[in-house]
């Protein structure tokens, strides 16, 4: 079970209730065994699934992973259920009620799901909309990138993705300092914030008021710990902070702590107990 938006939603689902907020996923799975297992797993975590559609003919999405020379190589299968995400009355009712949304490029690779996501974003007039660039394979285009940036209040990306976006949207050169490129990007799309991730070095938050960083703590690692999903956790914490209008320094501190905690666990979506939630959230006060 995974995918950047679901990873982020499950972290938000753990952190949000402290502030009276819940989390849910808008997606589509097949009417098959994998779809059944995914929905049951989410229900066991008391995670809202009513906006996850079922598809009678397309299978639940999968990613094939092959190891070569010690490095993973991914094949994201096409023509799967989430490529057919459909706009309907339930989504039309949901969109105006949400406080924050995270969305990416991959789910917009098909015309059907891309149009549904755009309709949802345009209808979510009260939401902080975070575009997680998250480039995968060749599943993006200048049109998707531009439209997504135009619909976003905040954008999350890493340094490599920033260079690709700058090239695709023609707002910067390959040899420009990252600091100048980020600021030109922020101004070009009138963004409230840019979340720039630096892997193990943590997250940087760029707003009109300046650039904010924070130390990256180390948590005791459990057996089999991996960094998968740490960036998604940082994004979830940033979105929560933007929704709650926290000071930028608190946002980036909480984001770094949340990402580091997930990196100390096994998998991208570990269960987070109440004590750990309070430790992550109060550290930014």
C-alpha positions, -999 to 999 in steps of 0.1 A, spaced: 0 0 0 15 33 -10 18 63 -33 28 98 -22 -8 112 -17 -19 82 4 14 82 24 8 119 31 -29 114 39 -21 87 64 4 109 82 -21 138 82 -47 113 96 -24 107 126 -15 143 132 -47 161 124 -71 149 151 -51 169 177 -65 200 160 -100 187 151 -90 177 116 -94 144 98 -80 131 65 -93 111 36 -82 99 2 -99 105 -32 -89 77 -56 -101 47 -74 -93 10 -70 -104 -21 -89 -131 -45 -77 -105 -71 -71 -85 -87 -43 -60 -60 -41 -87 -33 -39 -105 -52 -12 -73 -56 8 -64 -20 5 -98 -7 16 -99 -32 45 -64 -21 57 -75 16 57 -107 8 76 -86 -10 102 -69 23 108 -102 42 111 -93 60 78 -122 74 57 -127 54 25 -160 67 12 -144 87 -16 -123 59 -29 -142 47 -60 -144 11 -73 -139 2 -109 -156 -29 -124 -132 -34 -153 -98 -18 -145 -75 -34 -119 -61 -18 -88 -29 2 -95 4 -15 -90 41 -7 -92 66 -34 -102 100 -31 -85 131 -48 -99 165 -46 -82 195 -41 -105 230 -36 -92 216 -29 -58 193 -1 -71 155 -3 -74 139 3 -108 102 10 -109 75 3 -135 43 21 -128 16 1 -146 -8 20 -168 -45 17 -176 -54 10 -139 -83 21 -118 -69 54 -106 -64 64 -142 -102 65 -144 -110 87 -114 -144 101 -122 -160 134 -112 -193 128 -94 -219 143 -70 -200 130 -40 -168 148 -50 -187 179 -59 -201 180 -23 -167 172 -7 -145 197 -25 -159 229 -9 -156 215 26 -119 205 27 -93 226 45 -62 212 27 -53 191 -4 -22 174 -16 -20 163 -53 7 154 -77 15 148 -114 13 110 -116 -25 108 -111 -29 134 -139 -13 112 -166 -47 103 -180 -72 127 -194 -100 113 -172 -83 115 -138 -65 147 -147 -98 165 -155 -114 152 -123 -84 165 -102 -86 199 -119 -124 201 -112 -119 192 -76 -91 218 -71 -112 245 -87 -141 236 -65 -121 235 -33 -123 272 -28 -116 271 10 -86 247 8 -48 252 10 -38 233 -22 -3 218 -21 11 205 -54 37 177 -47 56 177 -80 69 141 -75 80 134 -111 78 98 -121 91 82 -153 77 103 -182 43 108 -167 43 146 -168 42 174 -193 46 212 -194 9 216 -195 3 195 -164 31 212 -145 19 247 -154 -18 241 -147 -9 224 -114 13 253 -103 -15 278 -112 -40 259 -91 -16 256 -61 -11 277 -31 21 258 -22 44 235 -41 67 208 -27 96 196 -47 133 187 -45 163 204 -62 163 181 -92 126 185 -97 130 223 -94 155 222 -123 131 201 -145 102 225 -137 123 255 -145 133 240 -178 98 228 -187 81 261 -178 110 283 -190 115 305 -159 151 298 -151 185 285 -164 203 253 -155 232 270 -138 213 294 -117 217 292 -79 188 273 -63 179 302 -40 173 325 -70 154 299 -89 131 291 -60 123 328 -55 116 333 -92 94 302 -91 75 314 -60 68 348 -75 59 335 -110 30 316 -96 22 338 -66 27 309 -42 22 312 -5 51 288 1 76 265 -16 86 234 3 121 224 -9 132 190 3 168 180 8 166 143 17 184 135 49 192 172 53 156 181 59 131 206 45 134 242 36 103 265 36 104 295 13 78 323 17 75 359 9 90 366 43 122 346 38 137 311 39 133 289 69 152 257 80 154 237 111 176 209 126 169 173 116 167 152 147 176 115 150 151 90 164 161 55 175 156 33 145 135 2 146 147 -30 129 143 -28 91 139 10 92 140 28 58 135 64 46 106 56 22 78 81 27 99 106 48 94 133 22 57 126 20 55 130 58 73 163 56 48 174 31 19 163 53 32 183 82 38 214 60 2 212 47 -11 209 83 9 239 93 -3 260 64 -39 250 71 -35 260 107 -16 292 98 14 283 119 45 305 119 69 293 92 96 283 117 71 260 135 60 245 102 95 235 91 105 223 126 75 200 127 81 189 91 117 179 98 108 160 130 79 142 113 101 132 83 129 120 106 105 100 126 91 82 96 127 75 84 133 57 117 104 34 111 98 5 86 77 15 56 61 48 45 30 45 66 37 32 101 12 35 128 21 65 150 10 62 187 -4 92 206 28 98 226 48 101 194 22 124 178 24 148 208 62 148 207 62 156 170 37 184 173 48 201 204 85 203 194 77 232 170 60 253 197 
